[in-house]
């Protein structure tokens, strides 16, 4: 697969960069979003009117009986796919039980909300916390308030990179294992780390600092996500994986790696031999900067898995399932796009909102089996949106299971169609299709105003979709929305 520019990759924190440039009015909106989402998720009524954000003394709400019932249900669902009491990282993958993983990003509040709601359905968590951006290989994190990178290891101190995830897991005790993710993204682009990879001294520094970081918390190992480096860095990359594997195994820890689904520059057998699990990023068939099209068409997805089976041992394959989309902006026939207008990533909820606002129907492509639609914006520019949702997730998980793969990882928490969680544990359930018909809204809030006084114009509403099921393939071949799900809508 052609290497993708990072600033169009869904893993990049572009949204975070943009949000940090908002003016004072947008800061107010961000605060409201957090209040609305977190209050809604606790089933508490929202105030009909919110004034200037001078009062910030929010108190933690007590867990309701309904929330407790949901937690018990989540635990029961998790037990339905687990056959043993072993820690998930100790289970042989794709054998007798399904293991579930998910990627978490700290720069999107919806990601934490999703983690909190569905923690009991996740065995392995890969949080986007750590970065290698320099030739010497030292670890860096990102300050959530200033958006500045900082050195994680400072003298004998290990600076925190996130203050929400680990306290949540301590309180909830979902049995989840955490594997901090290290990547080479600076938030805008992939950084060429060939110098680091090919320098034994730099790799040694990285390994030392990684060990110090892992000793600072209840972590079970690492997830490595190094991308977009040239072929000249491949030898050093595999050497680093081998070195890390030796370090971590000596401490009873595990090493996971994320790789593109079919990149001829990668030595998949050597990579697989060095790690405990290979997350196959089975998405980005089309991405911004190129022609619009399916994010992960069904046949393309299956072909990638078939290839992976030939180069990676089955017991090390973790199939990543995507739930997000892209909004392509087509150039006018005569001229260029206006300044600041470009292709972008969208969550599933954002795609639904665009369809609602443009009054366009969401179509399910017969060949790709991915939903999409097109619309004209206020500047008469055409947008093409393709995305993957709960329906595509079920289809892809069922296809993977037919190939002997039953270990899955979600990219990513916060951008997903929440019906996915109804089928996440047991996609082969005969009732799974019916579970996707009722569609709850996502975690986003539709902000229609920027005044100092904002009113709730509409409260969340579930959507409904009709599904066509093919009994022979056991796949959903069409989805038609009768009503799109509606999040909170706030205006002035």
C-alpha positions in Angstrom: 0.0 0.0 0.0 1.3 3.5 -0.8 2.7 5.3 2.2 0.2 7.8 3.5 1.1 11.4 4.5 0.6 11.6 8.2 -1.4 14.8 8.3 -4.1 12.9 6.6 -3.8 9.8 8.8 -6.5 9.2 11.4 -3.9 8.7 14.1 -2.8 12.2 14.0 -4.0 14.7 16.5 -5.0 17.3 14.0 -8.3 18.0 15.7 -6.4 18.8 18.9 -4.1 21.3 17.0 -7.1 23.1 15.6 -9.0 23.2 18.9 -6.0 24.8 20.6 -6.3 27.8 18.2 -9.9 28.6 19.1 -10.7 32.0 20.5 -12.3 32.7 23.9 -15.8 31.9 22.7 -14.6 28.5 21.5 -13.0 27.8 24.9 -16.5 28.4 26.4 -17.9 25.9 23.9 -15.2 23.3 24.8 -16.1 23.6 28.4 -19.8 23.2 27.6 -19.1 20.1 25.6 -17.4 18.4 28.5 -20.2 19.4 30.8 -22.9 18.2 28.4 -21.3 14.9 27.5 -20.3 13.9 31.0 -23.7 14.9 32.5 -25.6 13.1 29.7 -23.6 9.9 30.2 -24.6 9.8 33.9 -28.3 10.0 32.9 -28.7 13.4 34.7 -30.9 16.1 33.2 -29.1 19.0 31.6 -29.9 22.6 32.5 -31.9 24.4 29.9 -29.7 27.5 30.1 -26.0 27.9 30.9 -24.5 31.3 31.5 -20.9 32.6 31.5 -18.5 29.9 32.7 -17.3 31.6 35.9 -18.4 28.8 38.2 -16.2 25.7 37.7 -16.8 23.8 40.9 -18.1 20.7 39.4 -18.6 17.8 41.8 -18.4 14.1 40.8 -21.9 12.7 40.5 -22.7 9.5 42.3 -23.1 6.4 40.3 -26.7 5.6 39.7 -28.4 2.2 40.0 -28.8 2.3 36.2 -25.1 2.8 35.7 -24.4 -0.2 38.0 -26.8 -2.3 36.0 -25.0 -1.4 32.8 -21.6 -2.2 34.4 -22.9 -5.7 35.4 -24.1 -6.2 31.9 -20.8 -5.2 30.5 -19.0 -7.7 32.7 -21.4 -10.4 31.6 -20.7 -9.6 27.9 -17.0 -9.8 28.5 -17.3 -13.2 30.2 -19.3 -14.4 27.1 -16.2 -14.3 24.9 -13.5 -15.3 27.5 -13.0 -18.9 28.3 -10.3 -18.6 31.0 -9.3 -16.4 33.9 -5.9 -15.8 32.4 -4.8 -12.2 31.8 -5.6 -11.3 28.2 -2.0 -10.8 27.3 -1.3 -14.4 28.5 -3.9 -15.9 26.2 -2.8 -17.5 22.9 -4.4 -15.3 20.3 -7.1 -16.7 17.9 -7.4 -20.0 19.7 -10.2 -20.7 22.0 -11.4 -17.2 23.0 -11.7 -13.7 21.6 -9.5 -10.9 22.9 -10.5 -7.3 22.4 -8.2 -4.3 22.3 -8.8 -0.6 21.6 -6.8 2.6 20.9 -7.3 5.6 23.2 -6.3 9.2 22.4 -6.0 11.9 25.1 -6.7 14.8 22.7 -10.4 14.0 22.2 -12.7 14.2 25.2 -15.0 11.7 23.5 -12.3 9.1 23.6 -12.3 9.1 27.4 -16.1 9.1 27.6 -16.0 6.0 25.4 -13.3 4.3 27.5 -15.3 4.9 30.6 -18.5 3.5 29.2 -17.1 0.4 27.6 -14.0 -0.4 29.7 -15.4 -3.8 30.6 -15.5 -4.8 27.0 -11.8 -4.0 26.4 -9.0 -6.4 27.4 -5.9 -4.5 26.0 -5.7 -0.7 25.9 -3.2 1.1 23.7 -3.1 4.8 24.8 -1.5 7.3 22.5 0.9 8.8 25.1 4.5 8.6 24.0 6.6 9.9 21.1 10.1 9.6 19.6 10.9 12.6 17.5 14.7 13.1 17.7 17.7 11.1 16.5 18.8 10.4 20.1 15.6 8.4 20.7 14.5 10.0 24.0 10.8 9.8 25.0 8.5 12.7 24.8 4.9 13.4 25.8 2.4 16.2 25.1 1.1 18.6 27.7 -2.7 18.6 27.3 -3.0 22.2 28.4 -0.2 23.9 26.5 0.0 21.5 23.6 3.8 21.5 24.0 6.1 18.4 23.9 8.1 17.7 27.0 10.7 15.1 28.0 9.0 12.3 29.9 12.2 11.4 31.8 13.7 14.3 33.6 16.6 13.4 35.8 15.3 10.7 38.2 11.7 11.8 37.7 9.1 10.3 35.3 6.6 13.0 34.4 2.9 11.9 34.0 1.4 11.8 30.5 -2.2 11.3 31.4 -4.1 11.9 34.7 -7.4 10.2 33.8 -7.0 6.7 32.4 -5.1 4.9 35.2 -7.3 6.4 38.0 -10.4 5.3 36.1 -9.1 1.8 35.7 -8.2 1.6 39.4 -11.7 2.7 40.4 -13.5 0.5 37.9 -11.2 -2.5 38.0 -12.3 -3.8 34.5 -9.4 -6.3 34.3 -7.9 -4.3 31.4 -4.2 -4.3 30.7 -2.5 -1.1 29.5 0.3 -1.0 26.9 1.4 2.6 26.3 1.8 3.4 22.6 5.0 5.0 21.2 4.8 6.6 17.8 6.9 9.0 15.7 4.1 11.6 15.1 4.7 15.3 16.0 0.9 15.9 15.7 1.2 17.2 12.2 3.4 14.9 10.4 5.4 11.6 10.7 9.0 12.3 11.7 11.7 10.4 9.9 13.3 8.4 12.6 15.8 6.5 10.5 18.7 8.0 12.3 17.3 6.8 15.7 16.5 3.3 14.4 19.9 2.7 12.9 21.9 4.1 15.9 22.5 1.4 18.6 23.3 4.1 21.2 20.0 5.9 20.5 18.1 2.7 20.7 19.7 1.9 24.0 18.7 5.3 25.4 15.1 4.7 24.2 15.0 1.3 25.9 16.3 2.7 29.2 13.8 5.5 29.2 10.9 3.1 28.2 11.9 0.9 31.1 11.8 3.8 33.5 8.4 4.9 32.2 6.9 1.4 32.5 8.2 1.2 36.1 6.2 4.3 37.0 2.8 2.7 36.7 0.8 -0.5 36.4 1.7 -1.1 32.7 2.1 -4.5 31.1 4.4 -3.6 28.2 4.5 -1.4 25.1 2.8 -0.8 21.7 5.1 0.4 19.0 3.6 2.4 16.1 6.5 3.7 14.0 5.4 4.7 10.5 6.4 6.5 7.3 10.1 5.9 7.6 12.1 4.8 4.5 13.3 1.3 3.7 16.7 2.2 5.0 15.3 2.2 8.5 13.8 -1.3 8.3 16.9 -3.1 9.6 17.2 -0.9 12.6 13.5 -1.1 13.2 13.5 -4.9 13.5 16.7 -4.7 15.6 14.8 -2.4 18.0 11.8 -4.7 18.2 14.1 -7.6 19.1 15.9 -5.6 21.8 12.7 -4.4 23.3 11.2 -7.9 23.3 14.2 -9.2 25.2 13.9 -6.3 27.7 10.2 -6.7 28.3 10.1 -10.5 28.4 12.7 -10.4 31.1 10.2 -8.4 33.2 7.2 -10.6 32.3 5.8 -7.9 29.9 4.6 -8.0 26.3 5.5 -6.1 23.2 2.9 -5.3 20.5 3.4 -3.5 17.2 1.1 -1.8 14.7 1.7 -2.2 11.0 0.1 -1.3 7.7 -2.0 -4.0 6.2 0.1 -4.6 3.1 3.3 -2.7 2.8 6.0 -4.3 0.7 8.7 -2.5 2.5 7.9 -4.3 5.8 9.5 -7.6 6.7 6.4 -9.1 8.3 7.9 -12.5 9.3 10.8 -10.8 11.1 8.6 -8.3 12.8 6.2 -11.0 13.9 9.0 -13.2 15.3 10.2 -10.3 17.5 6.9 -9.4 19.1 3.9 -10.9 20.9 1.2 -9.5 18.7 0.9 -7.7 15.4 -2.0 -5.2 15.0 -2.9 -5.1 11.4 -4.2 -1.6 10.6 -6.7 -2.9 8.1 -8.0 0.5 6.9 -7.1 3.6 4.9 -7.7 2.0 1.6 -8.4 5.6 0.5 -7.3 8.7 2.4 -7.2 12.4 2.0 -4.7 13.7 -0.5 -5.8 11.0 -3.0 -9.1 10.2 -4.7 -12.1 9.7 -2.4 -13.3 6.2 -1.8 -14.0 3.5 0.7 -12.1 3.6 4.0 -12.0 -0.2 4.1 -14.0 -2.0 1.5 -15.0 -5.5 2.4 -13.1 -7.4 -0.3 -9.9 -5.3 0.3 -10.2 -6.0 4.0 -10.5 -9.7 3.4 -7.6 -9.8 0.9 -5.4 -8.1 3.4 -6.2 -10.7 6.1 -5.5 -13.5 3.7 -2.1 -12.0 2.9 -1.4 -11.5 6.6 -2.1 -15.2 7.2 0.8 -16.0 4.8 3.4 -13.9 6.6 2.3 -13.6 10.2 1.6 -16.6 12.5 -2.1 -16.7 13.2 -1.5 -16.7 17.0 0.1 -13.2 16.6 -2.5 -11.5 14.4 -4.7 -8.8 15.9 -7.1 -7.4 13.3 -7.8 -3.7 13.7 -11.3 -2.6 13.0 -11.9 1.0 12.0 -14.8 3.3 13.0 -14.3 6.8 11.5 -14.4 8.5 8.2 -12.9 11.0 5.8 -14.4 14.2 4.3 -12.9 14.9 0.9 -13.3 18.4 -0.6 -13.3 18.2 -4.4 -11.4 21.0 -6.2 -13.5 23.2 -8.5 -13.1 22.6 -12.2 -11.5 26.0 -12.6 -9.4 27.0 -9.7 -8.1 25.9 -6.3 -9.7 25.3 -2.9 -10.1 28.4 -0.7 -7.4 28.9 1.9 -7.9 26.6 5.0 -10.2 24.2 3.1 -8.9 20.7 2.9 -9.8 17.1 3.4 -10.3 16.0 7.0 -11.0 13.1 9.3 -14.5 12.8 10.8 -16.0 10.7 13.5 -19.0 8.6 12.6 -21.3 11.0 14.5 -19.8 13.9 12.5 -20.6 12.1 9.3 -24.2 11.6 10.4 -24.5 15.3 11.3 -23.1 16.3 7.9 -25.8 14.1 6.2 -28.5 15.6 8.4 -27.4 19.2 7.8 -27.1 18.7 4.1 -30.3 16.7 3.9 -28.5 13.9 2.0 -29.2 10.2 2.4 -26.5 7.9 3.6 -25.9 5.3 0.9 -24.4 1.8 1.4 -22.1 1.1 -1.6 -22.9 -2.3 -3.1 -19.3 -3.1 -4.0 -17.3 -1.6 -1.2 -20.0 -2.2 1.5 -19.0 1.1 3.1 -21.5 4.0 3.7 -21.0 7.3 1.9 -22.7 10.4 0.6 -21.9 13.7 -1.2 -23.1 17.2 -0.6 -22.5 20.8 -1.5 -21.4 23.2 1.2 -22.2 27.0 1.5 -19.4 27.8 -0.9 -20.8 25.4 -3.5 -17.9 23.0 -3.0 -18.6 19.3 -3.3 -17.7 17.0 -0.4 -17.5 13.3 -0.5 -17.7 11.5 2.8 -16.9 7.8 3.3 -16.9 6.1 6.6 -17.1 2.8 8.4 -19.6 2.1 11.2 -21.2 -0.6 13.3 -22.5 -2.4 10.2 -19.1 -2.5 8.5 -17.5 -3.6 11.8 -19.9 -6.6 12.1 -19.3 -7.6 8.5 -15.5 -7.4 8.8 -15.4 -9.2 12.2 -17.5 -12.0 10.7 -15.3 -12.3 7.6 -12.2 -12.3 9.9 -13.7 -15.1 12.0 -14.2 -17.2 8.9 -10.5 -17.0 8.3 -9.7 -18.0 11.9 -9.1 -14.5 13.3 -11.1 -13.6 16.4 -8.8 -11.1 18.1 -9.7 -7.5 17.3 -8.6 -3.9 18.1 -10.7 -0.8 17.6 -9.3 2.4 16.0 -10.5 4.4 17.8 -12.3 5.1 21.0 -14.5 8.2 20.7 -15.0 8.2 16.9 -17.1 5.0 16.7 -20.7 4.2 16.0 -21.8 3.1 19.5 -23.8 0.2 18.1 -20.5 -1.5 17.5 -20.4 -2.3 21.2 -23.6 -4.3 21.0 -21.8 -6.8 18.7 -18.2 -6.3 19.8 -18.1 -9.3 22.1 -20.0 -11.9 20.0 -20.2 -10.8 16.4 -21.3 -14.3 15.4 -24.4 -14.1 17.5 -27.6 -14.8 15.5 -29.2 -11.7 17.0 -26.3 -9.4 16.2 -27.9 -7.9 13.1 -31.0 -6.9 15.0 -28.9 -5.2 17.7 -27.6 -2.7 15.1 -31.1 -1.4 14.1 -31.5 1.0 17.0 -28.6 3.6 16.8 -27.7 5.7 19.8 -26.1 9.1 19.2 -22.4 9.6 19.6 -20.5 11.5 22.2 -20.2 14.7 20.1 -22.3 17.9 20.8 -23.6 19.8 17.8 -22.7 23.4 18.4 -24.7 25.8 16.4 -23.9 29.0 18.2 -21.0 30.9 19.7 -22.6 33.5 21.9 -22.0 33.9 25.6 -25.3 32.4 26.5 -26.1 29.1 24.9 -29.4 27.2 25.0 -30.1 23.5 24.4 -32.1 23.4 21.2 -32.5 19.6 20.9 -31.7 16.7 23.2 -30.2 13.4 22.0 -32.4 11.1 20.0 -31.7 7.6 18.8 -31.7 6.8 15.1 -33.2 3.8 13.3 -31.9 1.9 10.3 -33.3 -0.9 8.2 -30.8 -3.7 7.4 -30.7 -6.2 4.6 -29.1 -9.5 5.6 -27.7 -12.2 3.3 -28.2 -15.6 4.9 -25.6 -17.2 2.7 -22.7 -14.9 3.4 -24.0 -13.9 6.8 -23.2 -10.3 6.0 -25.3 -7.1 5.9 -25.6 -6.0 2.3 -27.5 -2.8 2.8 -28.4 -0.2 5.5 -31.0 2.5 5.1 -31.5 5.1 7.8 -35.1 6.0 8.7 -33.9 8.5 11.2 -30.3 9.6 11.9 -29.2 9.7 15.5 -29.2 13.2 17.0 -26.7 14.4 19.7 -27.3 17.4 21.9 -27.7 20.5 19.8 -26.7 23.8 21.4 -27.3 27.3 20.0 -27.4 30.9 21.1 
